[in-house]
């Protein structure tokens, strides 16, 4: 009995010891797991910091290589740019995999998750040979565009300023048609086969990374967490289309009258369409250069802004200084010393040096190097472009304190809208008077109303005329990337969309041997274009908000917020966010609204639309028109 009792006691003691041991083991395990979790937490939280610095160094290298190439289109510089792009892609491939794994970790802060999502974005094909081909083709496309020239009247013309100046000034349809065709022969036609392969390779990369196609990847990169973006953009366009149709019909009728009188041998279309080469721009995207033909009230003398700039002694340097002064008057930043020393503000004079003249702003990701590349001429178009490009620089400087992944606009449309918002103020009559470019004439109320309509039409030729083009470039590419448009239909579908959205036709019959989309820089450079459509609406939302902050009263189009620290402070607070917040949140901070809206755009132009509707009297549209196509 005693033995049995002792055995029971022993069993109880053993059980207690085992239980205690198990408890101690579990406690030690919990401690180990907790310590491991803390290490992982620390690693995950510190990892983006490390990668941000690595990313910064890579982007700095790429920016310098891109700058060197675009300001000297040599084979040596092209090879250097290709190499750094390939090396960066290899680093990025590893970074993307690591970021994707870390995104699976529970308990991430909102900021860490946002940074990791950006770092996990990739569209490059993983196959090294395919990646090399992507970079090679990209370089070739840009070289074709950058080196494009036209032989005209015994002279070799580059796009800027030669061809561009002729498109602005010539009214001879034969001259314009010749230049139009030759530019497309020198650029797009040479890109057709390359572009087909380029699309295939890039789609391969996009599919590898879980996107439906390259278009899907692009939309997700620029407009994170914006479901239904394609429909949102379509809805915005449909809201604005009636305004565009009124402008188009008015301009068409004015052009038809002008060419019937001055070039009676020219056969102007009777189907409601406008020949694309007659609109004062190589791509018919902006029509302000034909204002002299379509001016509503020619009896009201409007000053020649190009002449006024020259008469006031402006040169390229002083136009840039004046733009800087506008930004600093709002409480924004001065340009850094490197900007004035190293920017390419005019076309270089070296005979054998080819450059990419398309205006661009560069951030070199080292906090004190920012530059602009332009082949500037002294005229009002370039004056506005200077303000546009300097807006990018202001954005760069405002968010330079942010982690590198946030070193971008809230979306691409924001970046493009900043300088144009400023340009709306610069272009106001009040500001032109401040600059001494416009006299404050003592005129009657009736003459003032007519002058306002002239002004608004000129603005509409820039802003409203652009919208369908700003939409269709990427809508065409989205359809190409998805396979809806096949290579044998690239050009035909391009012109069907040009007609559907813009109501324009080509001056000569086109074929699928042509590749007219490639005659546009952004297609050759593989740069998204829908951001410009967004920016043309955002800029009016920003403008209205800044005008309200400045205390402006009266019609929106008369606002000038020059020297308003209140307006500038509102803008600067939004700029400092960079890409750290969702674009809807940044928009709300700036305007109080979370959606891109058309109302400020409509409000700005409403007096003009009322005028156009009265002039057109319902005679609008181009429903009976067809594309100018060479049938086999």
C-alpha positions, 0 to 999 in steps of 0.5 A: 500500500505504501509502495503504491502511495509512493508511486502515486506521489512520484507520478504527481511530482513527475507530472508537475516537473514535466508541466513546469518544464513544458511551461518553461519551454513554451515561455522560452519559445514565446520569447524566441518567437517574440525576439524573432518577430522583433528582428523581422519587424526591424528588418522589414521597417529598415529594408525600405530605407536601405533600398531607397538609398540604393534606388536613389543612387541608381536613379542618379546614374540613369538621370546623368546618362539620360541627360548626356545622351539627350544633349548629345545623341552619340552612339557612345552615349547611347551605349552608356545609357543602355548599360546603366538601364540594363544594370538597373533592371538587374538590381530592380529584379532582385529588389522587386522579389524581396519587396514582394516577399516582405509585402506578405508580412502581417502588421506592416504600417500603412507607410511601409506597405505603400513603399513596398508596393512601389518597390515591388512594381516591375514590367521588365522581362526577366529574360536577359536577352529580351531585356537587352532587346527592349533597351536596344529598341527603345534607344533606336526609336528615340534615335530615329525621332531625335535625328529626324530631319526634312529636306525642304527648299534646299535646306535640311530642317530639324523639327525644332525650330525649323519645321515647327516655325513653318507650321506656325507661320505658313498658310500654304496647304502644299507646303504644309502637306509636304512637311507633314508627309516628310516628317512622318517618312523620316520618323514613324515609317522607320519605326513600324517593325521595331514598334511591333517587336517592342510591344511584344517584348514589353507585354511579355514583361508585364504578363510576367509580373501579373498584369493583363498587358502593358496598358494595365501596368501603366495605368496601375503605375500612374493611378494606384488603386483607381478601379475603373480608370478607363471608364473614368477617363471616357466619362470625363471626355464625354462630359467635355466632347460637346464643348470640343465639337462646338470649337471644332465646327467653328474653326472648320468653317473659318478655315474653309472660308479662308482657304476658299478665298486665299487658296481656291485650288485647295479642295477643302473637305465638305464632310465636316472634317478638318485636314490635320496639316492646316491647324498650325501644329505638326500633330494638330494637338494645339491650334493657337497658331491659326488664331489669326484665321479664326479670331472672332473679332478681328476688328478688335486689335489684339497685341502680338505677344511674340513681337511684344516679348522682343520689343521689351528686350526679352531673350531666352535667359530673361524669359527663364528668369521671369518664370523663376520670379513668378514662382518665388513671388508665391513663396516657392523655390529659386532655381539652384546654381547648377540649373543656370550653369548646366541646363540646355536652354537653346539648341547647341551650335556645334555642327556635328552635335545632335540633341533631343529638343523636346522640352524636358525637366530633369531631377538628378536625385541628389538634392541640388541638381535640377535642369531643363533641356529645351531649344528655346525661341523667344515667343509666347509659346516657349514662354509658357513652356518655360513655366510648365517645365519649371513647374516640374523643377519646383515639384522636384525640389518640394519633395526632395526630403521624401524617401526616393520611392515618393520622389514623384507626383501624386500621379503623372497628371499632377506633375504635368499640371503644376507649371500649366496652372502657373501659366494660366495665371501668367497668360491672364490679361492682368499679368501680361499688363504687369509684365508690360506686354499688354497695355491697359487700354481705355475701351468700352464695355462692348469692346472689352467683351469682344476682347475677352472672347478673342482671349478665350478662343485663343486659350481654347485653341491651346486647352480645349483643342488638345483634349481629344488628342490627349485622350486618344494617344493612350487609348490607341496604345491601350488597344495595341497592348491588349491585342485589340489592334493588331500590327497590320491595323496599327495605322488604320486604327490610328486614323479612325481614332483621330477622326472619331475623337478629333474630327481630323483627316490626313492631308494625303492617303495613308497606308499600313506601311506608314506608322504615323503614331511614331511621329509623336515623341511620346510614342517613340519615347514610350512615355505615357500620354493620358497623364496630359489629359488628366493634367489639362483638367487638374490644372483648372481645378488647381487654378480655381483653388489658388484663385480662391486662396488669393482672394480673386473675385470676378470671372475665373479667366481673369484671375492672376495670383502672382505674389499671393503667398496664400495661393503659393502656400496651398500649392507648396503644401500639396507639392511637398507630399510627392507620391507619399499619399494617394492622388485623391488625398493630395487632390483633396488637400489642394481643392477639397475634392477627391475626383478629377472634375470638369466643372472648373474647365467649363466655368473658365470657358463658358462665355466662349461656349455660349458664343460658339453655340450662337455662331454655329447654330447647330451646324456641328459635327463630322458624322459623314466623314471617313479617313483618307485611306489608300485602298489596295 
